[in-house]
Amino acid sequence: MTNCPACGAQLAPDASFCPLCGQPAIQAQAKVSSPLWSQNYYRIRKKVIAIANQYWIEDANNNSIGFARQKILRIKENIPVFADDSMTQEIFRIQQEQVMDMWGTFAVVDTLTGACVGKVRRDPLKSGVYADQYFLLDPMGRQIGKVSERSGRGLARRLVPGGNLIPEKVYLEFYGQEVGEIKQQFKIIGDIWEVDCSRIPLQFDRRVLLACMLLMGMIERDRK
């Protein structure tokens, strides 16, 4: 059985429509374009000796499946993600939609097709004060999930001397249900984030979540 991307209800294999919200099953059961972006575990790892923020994307077997580099001089964020650190083949892009967008909305765009596979929106009211928070959106801009730092840990990282060394933990929510955590490993030098996607709907393109993790690693660190 699969899950409806609109409401999260379970769908029978032969269902024409979601029994709860009426979403057409042919759209609800659409497959993610590549098996790379439907796996159950991912890690992003920062390249330590680099001028600009650069991260590898890795799978559960420590294989590098992507490499992201943030531009140094930029009016708005436009972060290309390449197949590897040779940076010769772009596979998707994280693109800020508007220069003067205080909310920070970023489209995740498949390079080959030019299609938006989802969006990420930063919540500046929380992220700038006591806890990082991002919203996960579908390609139409409708919220389907949320990534939020637990507020007590967030306050400690901001207010306690040396608090920026406290590893960040954020919970992952889909359709109002908590489905896991994104965990930052403790490292004085470098930055590593891990996520278990086993409870995330199969139809959800993991590139949207990876984009959120990269933005947390790049943008939030620059702001603190």
KEKE-3310 file (N, C-alpha, C; in steps of 0.2 Angstrom, whole numbers, plus 5000, padded with zeros to 4 digits):
npx = (5004:5002:5004:4994:4999:4993:4986:4991:4984:4982:4983:4975:4982:4974:4966:4957:4955:4959:4953:4950:4953:4950:4960:4966:4972:4981:4989:4993:5001:5012:5029:5045:5058:5071:5079:5089:5084:5074:5078:5081:5090:5101:5116:5124:5139:5151:5164:5179:5191:5189:5184:5171:5155:5153:5147:5146:5134:5129:5125:5118:5128:5140:5143:5146:5134:5131:5136:5137:5139:5140:5138:5150:5148:5133:5117:5104:5101:5107:5110:5119:5118:5129:5133:5145:5161:5168:5161:5155:5143:5128:5114:5103:5095:5095:5085:5082:5067:5063:5071:5069:5062:5058:5054:5061:5059:5063:5065:5066:5074:5074:5087:5088:5075:5070:5059:5050:5052:5048:5047:5055:5053:5059:5056:5057:5054:5055:5067:5076:5076:5074:5073:5077:5067:5059:5048:5041:5036:5025:5026:5017:5017:5011:5010:5017:5025:5036:5051:5058:5068:5070:5065:5071:5084:5088:5088:5098:5109:5110:5111:5119:5136:5148:5138:5136:5142:5134:5127:5114:5097:5083:5066:5056:5042:5027:5012:5006:5011:5024:5039:5052:5069:5082:5099:5113:5130:5142:5155:5170:5177:5170:5155:5142:5127:5113:5099:5085:5075:5065:5051:5045:5034:5034:5032:5037:5050:5066:5075:5070:5070:5084:5088:5083:5091:5104:5102:5100:5113:5121:5115:5110:5121:5129:5121:5123)
npy = (4994:5012:5029:5043:5059:5071:5070:5059:5047:5029:5020:5009:4997:4996:5008:5021:5034:5044:5038:5047:5061:5062:5064:5061:5044:5041:5052:5053:5041:5043:5040:5043:5051:5046:5031:5035:5045:5040:5034:5027:5032:5046:5056:5072:5080:5091:5099:5102:5110:5123:5137:5142:5137:5119:5104:5086:5074:5059:5041:5027:5017:5025:5030:5043:5053:5065:5082:5098:5116:5132:5148:5161:5175:5182:5188:5182:5166:5152:5137:5125:5107:5094:5079:5074:5079:5084:5093:5093:5088:5094:5089:5093:5108:5121:5134:5151:5159:5173:5189:5198:5191:5188:5177:5167:5157:5142:5134:5117:5111:5099:5097:5090:5089:5102:5103:5108:5099:5101:5112:5123:5132:5144:5148:5164:5170:5161:5154:5164:5168:5158:5144:5134:5133:5125:5124:5111:5110:5105:5104:5114:5123:5120:5116:5101:5096:5098:5104:5106:5113:5107:5117:5120:5115:5123:5136:5134:5133:5145:5154:5150:5151:5145:5138:5135:5124:5113:5099:5100:5095:5091:5089:5079:5081:5075:5078:5082:5072:5066:5060:5057:5061:5074:5073:5081:5078:5078:5089:5098:5103:5105:5098:5087:5080:5069:5058:5048:5041:5032:5032:5041:5046:5036:5043:5055:5066:5064:5074:5086:5086:5085:5097:5105:5101:5105:5119:5122:5119:5127:5141:5144:5143:5153:5164:5164)
npz = (5000:4997:5001:5001:4995:4998:5010:5017:5020:5018:5003:4993:4981:4970:4970:4964:4968:4983:4998:5008:5005:4992:4982:4966:4963:4953:4952:4966:4968:4960:4954:4961:4952:4951:4958:4967:4975:4983:4994:5011:5020:5022:5022:5025:5022:5027:5017:5024:5022:5013:5003:5000:5006:5006:5002:5003:4998:5005:5004:5013:5013:5013:5001:4989:4983:4978:4977:4984:4981:4988:4981:4983:4981:4980:4976:4978:4984:4975:4973:4966:4964:4961:4952:4957:4966:4955:4949:4936:4931:4934:4944:4951:4958:4970:4972:4976:4976:4976:4978:4988:4998:5013:5019:5014:5002:4993:4978:4973:4960:4946:4936:4923:4918:4921:4930:4944:4959:4972:4986:4998:5013:5023:5040:5047:5059:5069:5066:5067:5080:5092:5088:5074:5060:5046:5032:5022:5006:4993:4974:4970:4981:4992:5009:5016:5025:5039:5047:5062:5075:5091:5104:5117:5116:5105:5111:5120:5112:5107:5118:5128:5133:5121:5116:5102:5099:5103:5097:5084:5084:5075:5073:5061:5052:5044:5037:5049:5058:5068:5061:5062:5065:5061:5063:5069:5070:5083:5081:5082:5071:5055:5048:5050:5045:5048:5042:5044:5033:5033:5037:5030:5017:5002:4990:4991:4986:4990:4988:4991:5005:5007:5002:5011:5022:5017:5016:5030:5035:5027:5026:5039:5047:5043:5047:5061)
capx = (5000:5005:5001:4992:5003:4989:4983:4994:4980:4984:4979:4975:4985:4969:4962:4957:4955:4960:4946:4949:4952:4948:4965:4967:4977:4986:4994:4996:5005:5017:5035:5050:5061:5077:5079:5093:5080:5069:5081:5079:5095:5106:5120:5127:5145:5154:5171:5182:5195:5186:5183:5164:5152:5153:5144:5144:5128:5131:5120:5119:5135:5145:5144:5145:5129:5130:5140:5134:5143:5137:5142:5152:5145:5126:5111:5100:5104:5106:5115:5119:5120:5132:5134:5151:5165:5171:5156:5154:5136:5123:5108:5097:5097:5091:5085:5078:5062:5063:5077:5066:5058:5060:5052:5066:5056:5068:5062:5071:5073:5077:5091:5087:5069:5068:5053:5051:5050:5046:5050:5057:5052:5062:5052:5062:5052:5057:5074:5080:5076:5075:5074:5077:5061:5058:5042:5042:5031:5025:5028:5012:5018:5006:5014:5016:5029:5040:5057:5059:5073:5067:5066:5075:5091:5089:5089:5104:5114:5110:5112:5124:5143:5150:5132:5136:5145:5129:5124:5107:5093:5077:5061:5053:5035:5023:5005:5005:5014:5031:5041:5059:5074:5088:5103:5119:5135:5146:5161:5172:5178:5166:5148:5139:5120:5110:5092:5082:5069:5061:5044:5043:5030:5038:5031:5041:5056:5070:5079:5067:5073:5091:5089:5082:5097:5109:5101:5102:5120:5124:5112:5109:5128:5131:5118:5124)
capy = (5000:5018:5035:5049:5064:5076:5069:5054:5041:5024:5019:5002:4997:4997:5013:5027:5040:5043:5038:5052:5068:5062:5065:5055:5040:5041:5057:5051:5036:5044:5038:5048:5051:5041:5028:5039:5050:5037:5029:5027:5035:5051:5060:5077:5080:5097:5099:5106:5115:5126:5144:5142:5131:5114:5098:5080:5070:5052:5036:5022:5014:5030:5032:5050:5053:5072:5087:5105:5121:5138:5153:5166:5182:5181:5192:5177:5159:5148:5132:5119:5101:5090:5071:5072:5085:5087:5098:5093:5086:5096:5085:5097:5115:5124:5141:5155:5162:5180:5192:5201:5186:5187:5170:5162:5151:5139:5129:5112:5110:5094:5100:5087:5091:5109:5103:5109:5093:5103:5118:5123:5139:5146:5153:5168:5172:5156:5153:5170:5169:5153:5137:5134:5129:5125:5120:5107:5111:5102:5109:5120:5127:5118:5113:5094:5094:5103:5102:5110:5112:5107:5124:5120:5114:5129:5142:5133:5134:5153:5158:5147:5151:5139:5134:5133:5117:5108:5096:5102:5090:5093:5083:5079:5080:5075:5078:5083:5067:5066:5053:5055:5067:5075:5074:5084:5074:5083:5089:5104:5106:5101:5098:5081:5079:5062:5058:5042:5042:5025:5033:5046:5043:5034:5047:5061:5066:5066:5080:5092:5086:5086:5104:5108:5100:5109:5126:5122:5119:5133:5147:5145:5144:5160:5169:5163)
capz = (5000:4997:5005:4998:4996:5000:5017:5021:5020:5015:4997:4991:4975:4964:4971:4959:4972:4990:5001:5013:5003:4985:4978:4961:4965:4948:4954:4972:4968:4956:4957:4961:4945:4952:4965:4972:4979:4987:4999:5018:5024:5019:5026:5021:5026:5025:5015:5029:5019:5007:5004:5001:5009:5001:5006:5000:5000:5005:5006:5019:5012:5013:4994:4988:4977:4976:4979:4983:4983:4989:4979:4988:4980:4978:4977:4981:4984:4969:4975:4961:4967:4956:4953:4962:4967:4949:4947:4929:4929:4938:4944:4953:4960:4975:4969:4980:4972:4976:4981:4994:5001:5020:5022:5011:4999:4989:4974:4971:4952:4943:4931:4917:4915:4923:4934:4952:4963:4979:4989:5006:5015:5030:5045:5050:5065:5074:5065:5069:5087:5096:5085:5067:5057:5039:5030:5016:5002:4986:4969:4970:4986:4998:5015:5017:5031:5043:5050:5067:5080:5098:5106:5122:5113:5101:5115:5123:5107:5106:5124:5133:5130:5118:5114:5095:5099:5105:5091:5083:5083:5073:5071:5055:5053:5038:5037:5056:5061:5068:5058:5063:5067:5057:5068:5068:5074:5087:5078:5083:5065:5050:5050:5047:5047:5046:5042:5043:5029:5032:5039:5025:5011:4997:4984:4993:4983:4995:4986:4995:5012:5007:5001:5018:5026:5015:5018:5037:5035:5024:5028:5047:5050:5041:5051:5068)
cpx = (5004:5001:4999:4996:5000:4987:4987:4991:4983:4980:4980:4978:4980:4965:4963:4957:4957:4954:4945:4948:4950:4953:4966:4973:4983:4992:4997:5001:5011:5024:5040:5055:5067:5077:5084:5089:5074:5072:5079:5084:5100:5110:5123:5133:5149:5162:5174:5186:5193:5184:5175:5161:5151:5151:5144:5138:5130:5125:5122:5126:5141:5147:5142:5140:5127:5135:5137:5139:5139:5141:5144:5149:5138:5121:5105:5103:5102:5111:5114:5121:5123:5132:5140:5155:5169:5167:5155:5147:5132:5117:5102:5100:5092:5091:5080:5073:5062:5069:5074:5061:5060:5059:5057:5063:5061:5064:5068:5069:5077:5081:5089:5080:5066:5062:5055:5048:5047:5049:5051:5056:5055:5057:5057:5060:5054:5065:5079:5081:5078:5076:5073:5071:5060:5052:5044:5036:5031:5026:5023:5013:5014:5011:5012:5020:5032:5046:5058:5064:5069:5069:5071:5082:5093:5091:5096:5110:5115:5113:5117:5131:5145:5144:5132:5139:5140:5126:5116:5103:5086:5072:5058:5046:5032:5016:5003:5007:5021:5034:5048:5063:5079:5093:5110:5124:5139:5153:5164:5174:5174:5159:5145:5131:5117:5103:5090:5075:5064:5053:5041:5039:5035:5038:5035:5048:5061:5075:5077:5070:5080:5092:5088:5088:5103:5108:5102:5109:5123:5122:5112:5116:5130:5127:5119:5132)
cpy = (5006:5023:5040:5055:5071:5076:5064:5048:5036:5023:5012:5002:4998:5003:5018:5033:5039:5043:5043:5059:5068:5064:5059:5051:5039:5046:5055:5046:5037:5042:5043:5046:5046:5038:5031:5043:5047:5032:5031:5031:5040:5054:5066:5079:5086:5096:5104:5112:5118:5133:5145:5136:5125:5107:5092:5077:5062:5047:5032:5018:5018:5031:5039:5050:5060:5076:5094:5110:5128:5143:5158:5173:5180:5186:5188:5170:5155:5142:5126:5113:5096:5083:5070:5079:5087:5092:5099:5092:5089:5091:5088:5104:5117:5132:5145:5159:5169:5183:5195:5197:5185:5180:5165:5156:5149:5134:5124:5110:5104:5097:5097:5089:5098:5109:5104:5103:5095:5109:5118:5131:5140:5150:5157:5170:5167:5155:5158:5171:5163:5145:5137:5130:5131:5122:5117:5107:5107:5107:5115:5124:5126:5114:5106:5092:5099:5100:5108:5108:5112:5113:5124:5120:5120:5135:5141:5135:5141:5156:5156:5148:5145:5135:5132:5126:5111:5106:5098:5095:5093:5088:5084:5077:5080:5074:5078:5077:5067:5059:5052:5062:5067:5077:5076:5080:5080:5083:5097:5107:5101:5101:5092:5081:5072:5062:5051:5043:5037:5027:5039:5043:5042:5039:5054:5061:5069:5072:5086:5092:5087:5093:5107:5107:5104:5116:5127:5123:5125:5140:5149:5146:5151:5165:5169:5165)
cpz = (5000:5001:5000:4999:4999:5007:5021:5022:5016:5009:4995:4984:4969:4965:4966:4962:4979:4993:5006:5010:4996:4980:4973:4963:4959:4950:4961:4972:4963:4959:4957:4955:4946:4958:4970:4977:4982:4992:5006:5022:5020:5024:5022:5026:5023:5023:5020:5026:5012:5008:5005:5004:5004:5005:5001:5002:4999:5006:5012:5019:5011:5006:4993:4982:4975:4979:4978:4985:4983:4986:4984:4987:4977:4980:4981:4980:4978:4970:4970:4965:4961:4957:4958:4962:4961:4947:4940:4927:4935:4938:4947:4956:4965:4974:4973:4975:4971:4980:4988:4997:5008:5022:5019:5008:4993:4985:4973:4964:4950:4937:4924:4914:4917:4927:4941:4955:4970:4981:4996:5007:5022:5034:5049:5057:5071:5073:5067:5076:5092:5094:5078:5065:5050:5037:5023:5012:4995:4981:4968:4976:4992:5003:5016:5023:5034:5046:5055:5072:5087:5101:5112:5120:5109:5105:5118:5118:5106:5112:5128:5129:5127:5115:5107:5094:5100:5098:5090:5081:5081:5071:5065:5055:5046:5040:5045:5060:5062:5065:5058:5065:5062:5063:5066:5072:5077:5083:5079:5076:5060:5053:5046:5050:5044:5046:5040:5039:5029:5034:5034:5019:5005:4991:4985:4990:4988:4994:4990:5002:5012:5006:5007:5022:5024:5017:5026:5038:5033:5027:5035:5050:5049:5045:5059:5070)
residu = (MET:THR:ASN:CYS:PRO:ALA:CYS:GLY:ALA:GLN:LEU:ALA:PRO:ASP:ALA:SER:PHE:CYS:PRO:LEU:CYS:GLY:GLN:PRO:ALA:ILE:GLN:ALA:GLN:ALA:LYS:VAL:SER:SER:PRO:LEU:TRP:SER:GLN:ASN:TYR:TYR:ARG:ILE:ARG:LYS:LYS:VAL:ILE:ALA:ILE:ALA:ASN:GLN:TYR:TRP:ILE:GLU:ASP:ALA:ASN:ASN:ASN:SER:ILE:GLY:PHE:ALA:ARG:GLN:LYS:ILE:LEU:ARG:ILE:LYS:GLU:ASN:ILE:PRO:VAL:PHE:ALA:ASP:ASP:SER:MET:THR:GLN:GLU:ILE:PHE:ARG:ILE:GLN:GLN:GLU:GLN:VAL:MET:ASP:MET:TRP:GLY:THR:PHE:ALA:VAL:VAL:ASP:THR:LEU:THR:GLY:ALA:CYS:VAL:GLY:LYS:VAL:ARG:ARG:ASP:PRO:LEU:LYS:SER:GLY:VAL:TYR:ALA:ASP:GLN:TYR:PHE:LEU:LEU:ASP:PRO:MET:GLY:ARG:GLN:ILE:GLY:LYS:VAL:SER:GLU:ARG:SER:GLY:ARG:GLY:LEU:ALA:ARG:ARG:LEU:VAL:PRO:GLY:GLY:ASN:LEU:ILE:PRO:GLU:LYS:VAL:TYR:LEU:GLU:PHE:TYR:GLY:GLN:GLU:VAL:GLY:GLU:ILE:LYS:GLN:GLN:PHE:LYS:ILE:ILE:GLY:ASP:ILE:TRP:GLU:VAL:ASP:CYS:SER:ARG:ILE:PRO:LEU:GLN:PHE:ASP:ARG:ARG:VAL:LEU:LEU:ALA:CYS:MET:LEU:LEU:MET:GLY:MET:ILE:GLU:ARG:ASP:ARG:LYS)
# end
